Amino acid sequence: MTDDTYSSPVAQLLALGEPDLDDWLNYESLGIQTEHIPELIRLVEDHAMRWESPEDDPVVYAAVHAWRALGQLKAEAAAPALIGLMEAVDTHWDEWASEELPEVFGMIGQGSIPYLADYLAQPYTENFWGAVAASAALVKIGEIYPEKKPECIQALSQQLENYLENDATLNGFIISYLAALKASQAAPLVERAFASDNVDESVMGDWEDYQVEVGLLAERITPKHIFGFPFPSTGGQSEPGRSVLKEDKKTKSKRKQEKQSRKKNRKKKK
């Protein structure tokens, strides 16, 4: 893939290299406008550029710049392409995507909800970090657009309906996101999920914690539990008000080890 494949403003993204984690560029200042959305989508969908290029080649970060630009442009047309990146969260242990796509979908806004809901409308028993990222995106949208919060809660609840088939840790995340949206209306479903004994309580807590978080209980009735730290859960009980949209250091460390192992195996196959 060469620079002349893209128009001048978009081609700049291929040479920018690793972006700053917190300080996002203003891509409009580079001349990128709404008319460049199709090219940005094409760049996001160029998986070969991202995963088959040498690791020290700046083009491996071009997709990251592209999805940041799409977020700033509030490009609803990019939602299907961004949903397509969710698989890479698991297959490539893509931490850039898992951490940033929820932010990008939040920037794009309410038009992304149907795509995220469709993606989540299936059971996940393994390779589910993409589902966690999609769920976090719904929380972001619900927080930015309060009038759309019921739709976000419905999409998360629909996913939790699969609590018997889902991985227990995924159930824990979904419940924590429902709690973040103060989804008291989801309480009967959440109670059934906890009763199934298929919820990783180390993510945010137990049934009583949920009730406290959404305002159904003023405080716990029983003493607070101390939970274990089974991977791939977040590794510890959250305190009230703690954000659950990011994984903790223990989980990230484990994911990084898995990613490095996968890279070594891929090199051996070559």
ChimeraX commands (.cxc) that place a marker at each C-alpha (Angstrom):
marker #1 position 0.00,0.00,0.00 radius 0.5
marker #1 position 1.57,3.29,-1.08 radius 0.5
marker #1 position 0.77,6.86,-0.21 radius 0.5
marker #1 position -0.62,7.58,-3.68 radius 0.5
marker #1 position -3.43,5.11,-3.00 radius 0.5
marker #1 position -5.04,7.80,-0.84 radius 0.5
marker #1 position -5.65,11.48,-1.38 radius 0.5
marker #1 position -3.12,13.86,0.10 radius 0.5
marker #1 position -4.82,14.60,3.45 radius 0.5
marker #1 position -5.54,10.94,4.27 radius 0.5
marker #1 position -2.13,9.74,3.04 radius 0.5
marker #1 position -0.54,11.75,5.85 radius 0.5
marker #1 position -1.91,9.22,8.34 radius 0.5
marker #1 position 0.35,6.50,6.94 radius 0.5
marker #1 position 3.45,8.38,8.08 radius 0.5
marker #1 position 2.38,9.69,11.50 radius 0.5
marker #1 position 3.45,6.60,13.42 radius 0.5
marker #1 position 2.44,5.69,16.95 radius 0.5
marker #1 position -0.12,8.13,18.31 radius 0.5
marker #1 position -0.12,9.64,21.77 radius 0.5
marker #1 position -2.39,7.63,24.05 radius 0.5
marker #1 position -4.17,10.61,25.54 radius 0.5
marker #1 position -3.52,13.62,23.31 radius 0.5
marker #1 position -5.42,12.96,20.09 radius 0.5
marker #1 position -4.53,15.04,17.05 radius 0.5
marker #1 position -7.08,17.41,15.58 radius 0.5
marker #1 position -7.36,15.66,12.23 radius 0.5
marker #1 position -9.36,18.46,10.64 radius 0.5
marker #1 position -6.25,20.61,11.08 radius 0.5
marker #1 position -4.53,18.19,8.69 radius 0.5
marker #1 position -7.16,18.93,6.06 radius 0.5
marker #1 position -9.28,15.84,6.70 radius 0.5
marker #1 position -12.96,16.62,6.16 radius 0.5
marker #1 position -16.25,14.74,5.76 radius 0.5
marker #1 position -15.52,14.09,2.09 radius 0.5
marker #1 position -12.62,11.88,3.19 radius 0.5
marker #1 position -14.81,9.55,5.26 radius 0.5
marker #1 position -14.91,6.81,2.55 radius 0.5
marker #1 position -11.10,6.79,2.36 radius 0.5
marker #1 position -10.80,6.70,6.15 radius 0.5
marker #1 position -13.16,3.72,6.24 radius 0.5
marker #1 position -11.09,1.98,3.58 radius 0.5
marker #1 position -7.98,2.60,5.67 radius 0.5
marker #1 position -9.65,1.17,8.78 radius 0.5
marker #1 position -10.61,-1.94,6.81 radius 0.5
marker #1 position -7.08,-2.49,5.46 radius 0.5
marker #1 position -6.27,-5.24,7.96 radius 0.5
marker #1 position -3.26,-6.42,5.95 radius 0.5
marker #1 position -1.58,-3.04,6.34 radius 0.5
marker #1 position -2.05,-3.15,10.08 radius 0.5
marker #1 position -1.20,-6.77,10.86 radius 0.5
marker #1 position 1.16,-7.84,8.07 radius 0.5
marker #1 position 3.43,-4.79,7.89 radius 0.5
marker #1 position 6.72,-4.75,9.85 radius 0.5
marker #1 position 6.16,-3.66,13.43 radius 0.5
marker #1 position 8.46,-0.64,13.05 radius 0.5
marker #1 position 6.61,0.60,9.95 radius 0.5
marker #1 position 4.48,3.67,10.81 radius 0.5
marker #1 position 1.64,2.36,8.61 radius 0.5
marker #1 position 0.66,-0.12,11.35 radius 0.5
marker #1 position -0.80,2.85,13.25 radius 0.5
marker #1 position -2.61,4.38,10.28 radius 0.5
marker #1 position -5.89,2.65,11.19 radius 0.5
marker #1 position -5.71,4.06,14.71 radius 0.5
marker #1 position -5.39,7.58,13.31 radius 0.5
marker #1 position -8.19,6.83,10.86 radius 0.5
marker #1 position -10.68,5.70,13.49 radius 0.5
marker #1 position -9.81,8.70,15.66 radius 0.5
marker #1 position -10.51,10.95,12.69 radius 0.5
marker #1 position -13.79,9.16,12.01 radius 0.5
marker #1 position -14.81,9.73,15.60 radius 0.5
marker #1 position -14.02,13.42,15.40 radius 0.5
marker #1 position -16.05,13.63,12.19 radius 0.5
marker #1 position -18.97,11.80,13.89 radius 0.5
marker #1 position -19.02,9.48,10.89 radius 0.5
marker #1 position -22.05,7.20,11.39 radius 0.5
marker #1 position -21.25,5.60,8.02 radius 0.5
marker #1 position -18.10,4.14,9.61 radius 0.5
marker #1 position -20.00,2.11,12.24 radius 0.5
marker #1 position -20.05,-1.19,10.25 radius 0.5
marker #1 position -16.31,-0.97,9.54 radius 0.5
marker #1 position -15.55,-0.23,13.18 radius 0.5
marker #1 position -17.71,-3.15,14.27 radius 0.5
marker #1 position -15.55,-5.25,11.95 radius 0.5
marker #1 position -12.54,-4.39,14.10 radius 0.5
marker #1 position -14.06,-6.03,17.18 radius 0.5
marker #1 position -12.86,-9.47,16.11 radius 0.5
marker #1 position -9.27,-8.21,16.10 radius 0.5
marker #1 position -9.61,-7.35,19.78 radius 0.5
marker #1 position -9.43,-11.10,20.40 radius 0.5
marker #1 position -7.60,-12.55,17.38 radius 0.5
marker #1 position -4.75,-10.02,17.61 radius 0.5
marker #1 position -5.14,-8.97,21.25 radius 0.5
marker #1 position -5.70,-5.47,19.90 radius 0.5
marker #1 position -5.51,-3.24,22.98 radius 0.5
marker #1 position -5.65,-0.08,20.85 radius 0.5
marker #1 position -9.05,-1.13,19.54 radius 0.5
marker #1 position -10.38,-2.42,22.87 radius 0.5
marker #1 position -9.56,0.84,24.65 radius 0.5
marker #1 position -10.31,3.37,21.91 radius 0.5
marker #1 position -13.29,2.04,19.98 radius 0.5
marker #1 position -15.70,2.67,22.88 radius 0.5
marker #1 position -14.49,6.29,22.87 radius 0.5
marker #1 position -14.87,6.52,19.08 radius 0.5
marker #1 position -18.38,5.09,19.12 radius 0.5
marker #1 position -19.25,7.54,21.87 radius 0.5
marker #1 position -18.06,10.38,19.64 radius 0.5
marker #1 position -19.99,9.07,16.65 radius 0.5
marker #1 position -23.08,8.80,18.81 radius 0.5
marker #1 position -26.53,7.33,18.72 radius 0.5
marker #1 position -26.42,6.14,15.11 radius 0.5
marker #1 position -24.03,3.42,16.22 radius 0.5
marker #1 position -26.48,1.80,18.65 radius 0.5
marker #1 position -28.19,-0.57,16.16 radius 0.5
marker #1 position -24.85,-1.87,14.91 radius 0.5
marker #1 position -23.54,-2.47,18.42 radius 0.5
marker #1 position -26.81,-4.13,19.43 radius 0.5
marker #1 position -26.69,-6.47,16.42 radius 0.5
marker #1 position -23.09,-7.37,17.21 radius 0.5
marker #1 position -23.99,-8.25,20.78 radius 0.5
marker #1 position -27.06,-10.31,19.87 radius 0.5
marker #1 position -25.27,-13.65,20.19 radius 0.5
marker #1 position -23.79,-15.81,22.95 radius 0.5
marker #1 position -20.08,-15.44,23.68 radius 0.5
marker #1 position -18.32,-18.34,25.36 radius 0.5
marker #1 position -14.75,-17.46,24.34 radius 0.5
marker #1 position -12.85,-14.76,22.44 radius 0.5
marker #1 position -15.22,-12.25,23.95 radius 0.5
marker #1 position -13.13,-9.13,24.55 radius 0.5
marker #1 position -14.65,-7.60,21.43 radius 0.5
marker #1 position -18.06,-8.00,23.05 radius 0.5
marker #1 position -16.73,-6.29,26.17 radius 0.5
marker #1 position -15.52,-3.35,24.04 radius 0.5
marker #1 position -18.85,-3.13,22.22 radius 0.5
marker #1 position -20.68,-3.13,25.54 radius 0.5
marker #1 position -18.43,-0.37,26.87 radius 0.5
marker #1 position -19.26,1.63,23.74 radius 0.5
marker #1 position -22.96,1.47,24.61 radius 0.5
marker #1 position -22.17,2.86,28.06 radius 0.5
marker #1 position -20.29,5.76,26.49 radius 0.5
marker #1 position -23.20,6.55,24.16 radius 0.5
marker #1 position -25.73,6.28,26.99 radius 0.5
marker #1 position -23.69,8.69,29.11 radius 0.5
marker #1 position -23.26,11.24,26.31 radius 0.5
marker #1 position -26.83,10.94,25.02 radius 0.5
marker #1 position -29.05,10.38,28.10 radius 0.5
marker #1 position -32.18,10.26,25.93 radius 0.5
marker #1 position -30.73,7.14,24.26 radius 0.5
marker #1 position -29.85,5.41,27.52 radius 0.5
marker #1 position -32.95,3.12,27.37 radius 0.5
marker #1 position -31.81,1.80,23.97 radius 0.5
marker #1 position -28.31,1.15,25.30 radius 0.5
marker #1 position -29.72,-0.63,28.34 radius 0.5
marker #1 position -31.95,-2.73,26.09 radius 0.5
marker #1 position -29.00,-3.79,23.93 radius 0.5
marker #1 position -26.95,-4.77,26.99 radius 0.5
marker #1 position -29.91,-6.60,28.52 radius 0.5
marker #1 position -30.45,-8.49,25.28 radius 0.5
marker #1 position -26.87,-9.70,25.47 radius 0.5
marker #1 position -27.22,-10.67,29.12 radius 0.5
marker #1 position -30.24,-12.82,28.24 radius 0.5
marker #1 position -27.60,-15.31,27.06 radius 0.5
marker #1 position -26.14,-15.52,30.57 radius 0.5
marker #1 position -26.17,-19.33,30.59 radius 0.5
marker #1 position -24.16,-19.51,27.34 radius 0.5
marker #1 position -21.91,-16.50,27.94 radius 0.5
marker #1 position -18.58,-16.71,29.71 radius 0.5
marker #1 position -19.01,-15.79,33.39 radius 0.5
marker #1 position -16.57,-12.88,33.10 radius 0.5
marker #1 position -18.46,-11.40,30.17 radius 0.5
marker #1 position -21.63,-11.59,32.24 radius 0.5
marker #1 position -19.80,-9.74,34.98 radius 0.5
marker #1 position -18.82,-6.95,32.60 radius 0.5
marker #1 position -22.31,-6.64,31.13 radius 0.5
marker #1 position -23.78,-6.35,34.62 radius 0.5
marker #1 position -21.18,-3.75,35.58 radius 0.5
marker #1 position -22.10,-1.70,32.50 radius 0.5
marker #1 position -25.79,-1.93,33.31 radius 0.5
marker #1 position -24.91,-0.69,36.80 radius 0.5
marker #1 position -22.91,2.20,35.29 radius 0.5
marker #1 position -26.08,3.22,33.42 radius 0.5
marker #1 position -28.13,2.89,36.64 radius 0.5
marker #1 position -30.34,0.30,34.94 radius 0.5
marker #1 position -32.71,-0.54,37.77 radius 0.5
marker #1 position -35.19,-1.85,35.19 radius 0.5
marker #1 position -32.75,-4.66,34.36 radius 0.5
marker #1 position -32.69,-5.88,37.97 radius 0.5
marker #1 position -34.90,-9.00,37.45 radius 0.5
marker #1 position -32.64,-10.19,34.62 radius 0.5
marker #1 position -29.49,-9.41,36.59 radius 0.5
marker #1 position -30.85,-11.31,39.59 radius 0.5
marker #1 position -31.50,-14.37,37.42 radius 0.5
marker #1 position -27.97,-14.16,36.02 radius 0.5
marker #1 position -26.46,-14.10,39.51 radius 0.5
marker #1 position -28.73,-16.96,40.60 radius 0.5
marker #1 position -27.39,-19.06,37.71 radius 0.5
marker #1 position -23.95,-18.99,39.36 radius 0.5
marker #1 position -22.46,-17.96,36.02 radius 0.5
marker #1 position -21.32,-14.42,36.85 radius 0.5
marker #1 position -17.73,-13.55,37.70 radius 0.5
marker #1 position -18.31,-11.47,40.82 radius 0.5
marker #1 position -14.74,-10.17,40.82 radius 0.5
marker #1 position -15.67,-7.73,38.04 radius 0.5
marker #1 position -17.91,-5.45,40.09 radius 0.5
marker #1 position -19.45,-7.45,42.92 radius 0.5
marker #1 position -22.56,-9.49,43.66 radius 0.5
marker #1 position -26.31,-9.05,43.46 radius 0.5
marker #1 position -26.38,-6.78,46.50 radius 0.5
marker #1 position -23.66,-4.57,45.00 radius 0.5
marker #1 position -25.74,-4.20,41.85 radius 0.5
marker #1 position -28.79,-3.18,43.82 radius 0.5
marker #1 position -26.78,-0.56,45.68 radius 0.5
marker #1 position -25.26,0.78,42.45 radius 0.5
marker #1 position -28.65,1.27,40.75 radius 0.5
marker #1 position -30.40,2.64,43.82 radius 0.5
marker #1 position -32.55,-0.33,44.80 radius 0.5
marker #1 position -30.73,-0.67,48.13 radius 0.5
marker #1 position -29.36,2.13,50.25 radius 0.5
marker #1 position -26.51,-0.08,51.42 radius 0.5
marker #1 position -25.48,-3.71,51.60 radius 0.5
marker #1 position -27.47,-6.00,53.85 radius 0.5
marker #1 position -24.70,-8.57,54.29 radius 0.5
marker #1 position -20.95,-8.02,54.77 radius 0.5
marker #1 position -18.96,-7.21,51.65 radius 0.5
marker #1 position -17.34,-10.23,50.01 radius 0.5
marker #1 position -13.71,-10.59,49.01 radius 0.5
marker #1 position -13.49,-12.19,45.60 radius 0.5
marker #1 position -10.69,-14.12,43.92 radius 0.5
marker #1 position -8.81,-13.01,40.85 radius 0.5
marker #1 position -9.43,-15.54,38.05 radius 0.5
marker #1 position -8.18,-14.48,34.62 radius 0.5
marker #1 position -9.65,-13.09,32.40 radius 0.5
marker #1 position -11.66,-11.11,34.93 radius 0.5
marker #1 position -10.59,-7.62,35.98 radius 0.5
marker #1 position -8.96,-9.10,39.05 radius 0.5
marker #1 position -10.69,-7.34,41.91 radius 0.5
marker #1 position -13.93,-6.04,43.28 radius 0.5
marker #1 position -14.72,-2.50,42.25 radius 0.5
marker #1 position -15.42,0.20,44.73 radius 0.5
marker #1 position -18.68,2.17,44.37 radius 0.5
marker #1 position -18.34,4.66,41.55 radius 0.5
marker #1 position -15.20,3.07,40.12 radius 0.5
marker #1 position -15.17,3.10,36.33 radius 0.5
marker #1 position -15.29,-0.37,34.82 radius 0.5
marker #1 position -14.67,0.73,31.26 radius 0.5
marker #1 position -10.96,-0.10,31.40 radius 0.5
marker #1 position -9.23,-3.30,32.44 radius 0.5
marker #1 position -6.91,-3.20,35.42 radius 0.5
marker #1 position -3.13,-3.64,35.30 radius 0.5
marker #1 position -3.21,-7.34,36.12 radius 0.5
marker #1 position -5.55,-8.12,33.24 radius 0.5
marker #1 position -3.56,-5.98,30.80 radius 0.5
marker #1 position -0.34,-7.67,31.85 radius 0.5
marker #1 position -1.86,-11.09,31.24 radius 0.5
marker #1 position -3.23,-10.03,27.86 radius 0.5
marker #1 position 0.20,-8.65,26.91 radius 0.5
marker #1 position 1.84,-11.97,27.78 radius 0.5
marker #1 position -0.70,-13.80,25.64 radius 0.5
marker #1 position -0.10,-11.36,22.78 radius 0.5
marker #1 position 3.68,-11.81,22.92 radius 0.5
marker #1 position 3.26,-15.57,22.98 radius 0.5
marker #1 position 1.02,-15.39,19.94 radius 0.5
marker #1 position 3.58,-13.25,18.08 radius 0.5
marker #1 position 6.33,-15.80,18.79 radius 0.5
marker #1 position 4.16,-18.62,17.51 radius 0.5
marker #1 position 3.36,-16.69,14.35 radius 0.5
marker #1 position 7.08,-16.11,13.68 radius 0.5
marker #1 position 7.81,-19.81,14.16 radius 0.5
marker #1 position 5.16,-20.74,11.59 radius 0.5
marker #1 position 6.81,-18.42,9.07 radius 0.5
marker link #1:1,2 radius 0.2
marker link #1:2,3 radius 0.2
marker link #1:3,4 radius 0.2
marker link #1:4,5 radius 0.2
marker link #1:5,6 radius 0.2
marker link #1:6,7 radius 0.2
marker link #1:7,8 radius 0.2
marker link #1:8,9 radius 0.2
marker link #1:9,10 radius 0.2
marker link #1:10,11 radius 0.2
marker link #1:11,12 radius 0.2
marker link #1:12,13 radius 0.2
marker link #1:13,14 radius 0.2
marker link #1:14,15 radius 0.2
marker link #1:15,16 radius 0.2
marker link #1:16,17 radius 0.2
marker link #1:17,18 radius 0.2
marker link #1:18,19 radius 0.2
marker link #1:19,20 radius 0.2
marker link #1:20,21 radius 0.2
marker link #1:21,22 radius 0.2
marker link #1:22,23 radius 0.2
marker link #1:23,24 radius 0.2
marker link #1:24,25 radius 0.2
marker link #1:25,26 radius 0.2
marker link #1:26,27 radius 0.2
marker link #1:27,28 radius 0.2
marker link #1:28,29 radius 0.2
marker link #1:29,30 radius 0.2
marker link #1:30,31 radius 0.2
marker link #1:31,32 radius 0.2
marker link #1:32,33 radius 0.2
marker link #1:33,34 radius 0.2
marker link #1:34,35 radius 0.2
marker link #1:35,36 radius 0.2
marker link #1:36,37 radius 0.2
marker link #1:37,38 radius 0.2
marker link #1:38,39 radius 0.2
marker link #1:39,40 radius 0.2
marker link #1:40,41 radius 0.2
marker link #1:41,42 radius 0.2
marker link #1:42,43 radius 0.2
marker link #1:43,44 radius 0.2
marker link #1:44,45 radius 0.2
marker link #1:45,46 radius 0.2
marker link #1:46,47 radius 0.2
marker link #1:47,48 radius 0.2
marker link #1:48,49 radius 0.2
marker link #1:49,50 radius 0.2
marker link #1:50,51 radius 0.2
marker link #1:51,52 radius 0.2
marker link #1:52,53 radius 0.2
marker link #1:53,54 radius 0.2
marker link #1:54,55 radius 0.2
marker link #1:55,56 radius 0.2
marker link #1:56,57 radius 0.2
marker link #1:57,58 radius 0.2
marker link #1:58,59 radius 0.2
marker link #1:59,60 radius 0.2
marker link #1:60,61 radius 0.2
marker link #1:61,62 radius 0.2
marker link #1:62,63 radius 0.2
marker link #1:63,64 radius 0.2
marker link #1:64,65 radius 0.2
marker link #1:65,66 radius 0.2
marker link #1:66,67 radius 0.2
marker link #1:67,68 radius 0.2
marker link #1:68,69 radius 0.2
marker link #1:69,70 radius 0.2
marker link #1:70,71 radius 0.2
marker link #1:71,72 radius 0.2
marker link #1:72,73 radius 0.2
marker link #1:73,74 radius 0.2
marker link #1:74,75 radius 0.2
marker link #1:75,76 radius 0.2
marker link #1:76,77 radius 0.2
marker link #1:77,78 radius 0.2
marker link #1:78,79 radius 0.2
marker link #1:79,80 radius 0.2
marker link #1:80,81 radius 0.2
marker link #1:81,82 radius 0.2
marker link #1:82,83 radius 0.2
marker link #1:83,84 radius 0.2
marker link #1:84,85 radius 0.2
marker link #1:85,86 radius 0.2
marker link #1:86,87 radius 0.2
marker link #1:87,88 radius 0.2
marker link #1:88,89 radius 0.2
marker link #1:89,90 radius 0.2
marker link #1:90,91 radius 0.2
marker link #1:91,92 radius 0.2
marker link #1:92,93 radius 0.2
marker link #1:93,94 radius 0.2
marker link #1:94,95 radius 0.2
marker link #1:95,96 radius 0.2
marker link #1:96,97 radius 0.2
marker link #1:97,98 radius 0.2
marker link #1:98,99 radius 0.2
marker link #1:99,100 radius 0.2
marker link #1:100,101 radius 0.2
marker link #1:101,102 radius 0.2
marker link #1:102,103 radius 0.2
marker link #1:103,104 radius 0.2
marker link #1:104,105 radius 0.2
marker link #1:105,106 radius 0.2
marker link #1:106,107 radius 0.2
marker link #1:107,108 radius 0.2
marker link #1:108,109 radius 0.2
marker link #1:109,110 radius 0.2
marker link #1:110,111 radius 0.2
marker link #1:111,112 radius 0.2
marker link #1:112,113 radius 0.2
marker link #1:113,114 radius 0.2
marker link #1:114,115 radius 0.2
marker link #1:115,116 radius 0.2
marker link #1:116,117 radius 0.2
marker link #1:117,118 radius 0.2
marker link #1:118,119 radius 0.2
marker link #1:119,120 radius 0.2
marker link #1:120,121 radius 0.2
marker link #1:121,122 radius 0.2
marker link #1:122,123 radius 0.2
marker link #1:123,124 radius 0.2
marker link #1:124,125 radius 0.2
marker link #1:125,126 radius 0.2
marker link #1:126,127 radius 0.2
marker link #1:127,128 radius 0.2
marker link #1:128,129 radius 0.2
marker link #1:129,130 radius 0.2
marker link #1:130,131 radius 0.2
marker link #1:131,132 radius 0.2
marker link #1:132,133 radius 0.2
marker link #1:133,134 radius 0.2
marker link #1:134,135 radius 0.2
marker link #1:135,136 radius 0.2
marker link #1:136,137 radius 0.2
marker link #1:137,138 radius 0.2
marker link #1:138,139 radius 0.2
marker link #1:139,140 radius 0.2
marker link #1:140,141 radius 0.2
marker link #1:141,142 radius 0.2
marker link #1:142,143 radius 0.2
marker link #1:143,144 radius 0.2
marker link #1:144,145 radius 0.2
marker link #1:145,146 radius 0.2
marker link #1:146,147 radius 0.2
marker link #1:147,148 radius 0.2
marker link #1:148,149 radius 0.2
marker link #1:149,150 radius 0.2
marker link #1:150,151 radius 0.2
marker link #1:151,152 radius 0.2
marker link #1:152,153 radius 0.2
marker link #1:153,154 radius 0.2
marker link #1:154,155 radius 0.2
marker link #1:155,156 radius 0.2
marker link #1:156,157 radius 0.2
marker link #1:157,158 radius 0.2
marker link #1:158,159 radius 0.2
marker link #1:159,160 radius 0.2
marker link #1:160,161 radius 0.2
marker link #1:161,162 radius 0.2
marker link #1:162,163 radius 0.2
marker link #1:163,164 radius 0.2
marker link #1:164,165 radius 0.2
marker link #1:165,166 radius 0.2
marker link #1:166,167 radius 0.2
marker link #1:167,168 radius 0.2
marker link #1:168,169 radius 0.2
marker link #1:169,170 radius 0.2
marker link #1:170,171 radius 0.2
marker link #1:171,172 radius 0.2
marker link #1:172,173 radius 0.2
marker link #1:173,174 radius 0.2
marker link #1:174,175 radius 0.2
marker link #1:175,176 radius 0.2
marker link #1:176,177 radius 0.2
marker link #1:177,178 radius 0.2
marker link #1:178,179 radius 0.2
marker link #1:179,180 radius 0.2
marker link #1:180,181 radius 0.2
marker link #1:181,182 radius 0.2
marker link #1:182,183 radius 0.2
marker link #1:183,184 radius 0.2
marker link #1:184,185 radius 0.2
marker link #1:185,186 radius 0.2
marker link #1:186,187 radius 0.2
marker link #1:187,188 radius 0.2
marker link #1:188,189 radius 0.2
marker link #1:189,190 radius 0.2
marker link #1:190,191 radius 0.2
marker link #1:191,192 radius 0.2
marker link #1:192,193 radius 0.2
marker link #1:193,194 radius 0.2
marker link #1:194,195 radius 0.2
marker link #1:195,196 radius 0.2
marker link #1:196,197 radius 0.2
marker link #1:197,198 radius 0.2
marker link #1:198,199 radius 0.2
marker link #1:199,200 radius 0.2
marker link #1:200,201 radius 0.2
marker link #1:201,202 radius 0.2
marker link #1:202,203 radius 0.2
marker link #1:203,204 radius 0.2
marker link #1:204,205 radius 0.2
marker link #1:205,206 radius 0.2
marker link #1:206,207 radius 0.2
marker link #1:207,208 radius 0.2
marker link #1:208,209 radius 0.2
marker link #1:209,210 radius 0.2
marker link #1:210,211 radius 0.2
marker link #1:211,212 radius 0.2
marker link #1:212,213 radius 0.2
marker link #1:213,214 radius 0.2
marker link #1:214,215 radius 0.2
marker link #1:215,216 radius 0.2
marker link #1:216,217 radius 0.2
marker link #1:217,218 radius 0.2
marker link #1:218,219 radius 0.2
marker link #1:219,220 radius 0.2
marker link #1:220,221 radius 0.2
marker link #1:221,222 radius 0.2
marker link #1:222,223 radius 0.2
marker link #1:223,224 radius 0.2
marker link #1:224,225 radius 0.2
marker link #1:225,226 radius 0.2
marker link #1:226,227 radius 0.2
marker link #1:227,228 radius 0.2
marker link #1:228,229 radius 0.2
marker link #1:229,230 radius 0.2
marker link #1:230,231 radius 0.2
marker link #1:231,232 radius 0.2
marker link #1:232,233 radius 0.2
marker link #1:233,234 radius 0.2
marker link #1:234,235 radius 0.2
marker link #1:235,236 radius 0.2
marker link #1:236,237 radius 0.2
marker link #1:237,238 radius 0.2
marker link #1:238,239 radius 0.2
marker link #1:239,240 radius 0.2
marker link #1:240,241 radius 0.2
marker link #1:241,242 radius 0.2
marker link #1:242,243 radius 0.2
marker link #1:243,244 radius 0.2
marker link #1:244,245 radius 0.2
marker link #1:245,246 radius 0.2
marker link #1:246,247 radius 0.2
marker link #1:247,248 radius 0.2
marker link #1:248,249 radius 0.2
marker link #1:249,250 radius 0.2
marker link #1:250,251 radius 0.2
marker link #1:251,252 radius 0.2
marker link #1:252,253 radius 0.2
marker link #1:253,254 radius 0.2
marker link #1:254,255 radius 0.2
marker link #1:255,256 radius 0.2
marker link #1:256,257 radius 0.2
marker link #1:257,258 radius 0.2
marker link #1:258,259 radius 0.2
marker link #1:259,260 radius 0.2
marker link #1:260,261 radius 0.2
marker link #1:261,262 radius 0.2
marker link #1:262,263 radius 0.2
marker link #1:263,264 radius 0.2
marker link #1:264,265 radius 0.2
marker link #1:265,266 radius 0.2
marker link #1:266,267 radius 0.2
marker link #1:267,268 radius 0.2
marker link #1:268,269 radius 0.2
marker link #1:269,270 radius 0.2
view
